[in-house]
Amino acid sequence: MPQLPSADNNSSIQQNYKSKQSYDFYYQQDSSQLDLWYDTPYYGRVDTEGRIVYPRETFLNVVSQQDDDNQSICLLFVANAFKKMRLHYETLYFDEILDKNSRFFTSKLQVFRGWKSPTMMYSNNQQFLYESFLEEQLEGLTDTPAIKNFDDFVSVLLKYIENKKTPFTRIGFHGSNLLSSFSTGLVLEIYEGEYGNDREAFEFVNDPNFELFEELCKKYGFRIDRNNPWRIIANINSERLQPFIAELVPSENNTVTTKKVFDLFYENLNDNLYFTEFISYLKIFYATFRQAFTKYKQEGFTSEGCKGAFYSYKQRGPVPEDVDTIKALELFYNFRLAETGLVASKKRKKFHIKNVVSIYKSFKGTNKTKALSEALQYIQYNLGTTAYMNVPLEENNLTRINEGVMMSPQDQFNKRTGEDSSYLNDFSDS
């Protein structure tokens, strides 16, 4: 029999591994739980078709009470369900049905964390990314002619993203594990536990009140985060949650499909908007670097041809006011390829970029906005996103694990993006 879970954030990799095994042994998985680490990492972040989504802020509402330590928000139907659950909990507590000798469950069912802005998280990520890029790559190039201008800088940045396989674009960030599940508006935290602390999580699920808390969650349409059990997630497929959703969406049969939930309460990433944002961040990164390191050292030659006998300082090129759209589309394709970690031959890259340009030019004359959108959709069609590569939500009842053999992202990419131009048939009349 395994030892009790004991790992925390200061434990070694080996200790964490053994602790997780024992946690899984003692806290067996069932239908009341949701595993956001392994089974459903994109729950609430992609719609029924696998497209990246985020909550409409007009449907966010305060879930906390006025005297709570933190004021948290979430989607309105989640807030309404939780408020009912909270009243039920407090009744049980004051009727002494709940054990009052608990450090986890007190007289109040308080929300300590709720919705977090994905826009703010992306902005913070970009700041952290630049600082890491500066420390790990740029500091050794500040005086050298390796970065003379914007194009040089972008090339160095692209190589860095490729090596790190870390997201730079907004769509890459939304499809990565760097985006918190709190961005969905479906997740609430009712205790300030330490993320990844198996010992604390084990103590929580073994609290004398946990079983009753679990039943309350089921009753009001919530599931418990298996790895952080003080974290609960609204189950949008739950019949128990349906009344709270339906009261916001009048319908004839009083039921709301999963697709309807995403259509009404969420919105998709705007390709054109975040493409523009991508270019802006390239310019911001370069401007920040150039402001700190305006000049680079250029070695000279003597009359005898000896290199490095003297040198001069030269001004780095300016930040471009505009980046040519075709050039920007090529950059976007290369950055999306780099951050996904997918490998494409020079021939395949050339083929894809040629088609991107063809699509853009075919619409450019009549509708530049549509031209850009269609070109970006082609990139998305071929590269996809981490989230898009997983089984759609509705097909597997909140799990992305398929019964068959799962293809790797690279295999899917290879299968989907050969030199097949059938996708371009839609543009033949353009």
Phi, psi and omega in degrees: 000130182297153173293160179294147178304135184220356186284147171226192185289352177262359183281158178286169178300317180297317178296319179297318181298311180295321180295319179295321177299315180292324177298317178294328180291313185277331181246084186286145185284141174214184187291348180278353185249164174223127180263100182279353177275315189243313187279314186226059182294342182251017179299125181080354180256346175228149180274191184293346178255009178083008180277143181291133181223165173210155187297144170287124186294340177293341180260009176274145183213152179292133179250343183282158170273161186300326183266010176292154179295325179235146175258109185247155179232164177198181177297147189302315182292331176292317179298316181297319179294317181293321180299320176296316179297321180296317177298317178298316179300312182296325176298314179297324181293311183285342172275005177061030173279329175274144176286122184276353177269067184221137176272350181261320186247109181253194183292339181245138171265091189262143175266121180263335178214140176222217184303138172237138183294121176294331177295316178293320179296321178293318179299316178296322179297319181295323178295315178296320180298316180297317181298320178293317179299319179296313184291318187272336188231309191286327185300334177275358184240004188298325182261354188268161176279011179296332177236094179266335187204185182301316182297319177298316181299315181297321179297318178293318179297317179300317178297322179296314178298320179297318181288321183277337185053045180248148184289142172243319181282160178298317182293326175294320179295316180295333179267008182253172177278005177280340178275123183290148176295343177293345178291346186280341185077005183253354190246134177229149178239124187254007177207143180274071179273164180273122181300127178082009179270098183296323181298313181292320179297320180294319177297323181296312183288346177258007174295142181300341180265353187297317182301318179291320177300319178299318179294321177298318179300315178300316185299327184251015171085027178248151169245159182261133175294117186302322185271340175225080192294350173276002179254126180243149186232128177294127180266100186291351175265000184282135175296330181289334178273340184310312182302325181287330176282316185297328181292343177262349182228086179303128178215161185295314183263004176065021175237148181234122180289162177301318179301318180297321178301313180291323180296321186272317190259354182231162173226153180277156172299133177276108185306311184296318181297315184278344169291316176299319178297322177302311178297319180300318181291326174300316181290322179296315179301313182293318180299320179296316179295314183295324179296322180279328183228079189292325187238157175235160183269124179251116179289147178248182180231144173282173177296338177273359178086015179280121182283141174082009178293331174209167180212165177223159177262134180238149181285133174290151182300155183289164172286124183295139176292318179227151174245126180309133186301318180295318176297319180295322178296320177297317177299316181298316178301314183294320178291321177296320178296317183295315185285338176280342182079010179281149181249128178229140177292162177301323180296316180292318177302313181300318179298313180297312183295322176302318180290322177302312180296318180298316180297314181299314182293329182293333180256343189305321184296329184253326184205098183295324180296314178294323179301313180294316181299315181293321178295318179292325177295325177297318177299317180296320179301319184276317184268329183064199173225165177305316180293320184295333182286348181268162183297131179305150186306312187289336184285335187231018175053058174073023173224142182263003181277121181269151180287334180274193179283126181275127177279143176290157176306322180294318178298318178297318179299314180297319182291323186276335193235045170287189181276054178259115183264017182299331178301330184283353180301329181295342185253011185293334181267002185289000000 
